[in-house]
């Protein structure tokens, strides 16, 4: 199974999606307030750990990298 989490960072909200590459489907997707992103990633890590996290390089991506 190859699962990937993808983050589209923003200042007030972020897009977050968990996909199954083998099945070519979205498992879960959200537009979340910034303060809810880490909790969602932690929940995914506990239940269905993604193989990797990819992130867009747009708005506030430098802040998220730090």
HUWO-V968746 format. One record per pair of residues at least 12 apart in sequence whose C-alpha atoms are under 10 Angstrom apart, sorted by the first residue. I is the first residue (numbers start at 0). GAP is how many residues later the second one is. Records with the same first field share a line. If there is no record, write none. Layout:
I: GAP  GAP
This chain:
0: 19  20  21  22  49  50
1: 17  18  19  20  21  22  47  48  49  50
2: 15  16  17  18  19  20  21  22  23  24  45  46  47  48  49  50
3: 13  14  15  16  17  22  23  45  46  47  48  49  50
4: 12  13  14  15  21  22  23  24  36  39  40  44  45  46  47  48  49  50
5: 12  13  23  44  46  47  48  49  50
6: 23  24  30  34  46  47  48  49  50  54  57
7: 23  46  47  48  49  50  51  52  53
8: 23  25  28  46  47  48  49  50  51  52  53  54  55
9: 22  23  24  46  47  48  49  50  51  53  54
10: 22  23  48  49  50  52  53
11: 20  21  22  23  48
12: 17  18  19  20  21  22  23  24
13: 16  17  18  19  20  21  22  23  45  46
14: 14  15  16  17  18  19  22  40  41
15: 12  13  14  15  16  21  24  25  39
16: 12  13  14  24  36
17: 12  23  26  30  31  32  35
18: 31
19: 30
26: 21
27: 16
40: 12
